[in-house]
Amino acid sequence: MSVSRAGLAARNHIVAVRIWPSSTYSRLTLESSVPLHYKQFALSHPDRLVIDIQNMHLNPVLKGVDKLVRVNDPFIKSARVGQFEASTVRIVLELKRNVAPKTIRC
């Protein structure tokens, strides 16, 4: 996952989400109007990667994350997002297999 800061297009919002699959990795990129504070962890049975973004609220960009997963993605089976707590958004990536996630801040 890579995280970058976009211009002042929105306040405390994710302004863009992209998912790029390749044969050796899949990349989830979140662009935000503010620095993101998050934690990620993996779950098994079934394999999932969970990303909790603090001080964030759902918006139309985030709600569309499920439509970004391609059928031929070798690692991500599906994605969903929800308002986990009053100020925490949770993204869950259901995986086709166990992975070792890497985070890159831009």
Helices and strands as residue ranges (DSSP letters): E 2-5, E 14-21, E 26-32, E 37-43, E 48-54, H 60-63, G 65-68, E 76-85, E 88-95, E 104-105
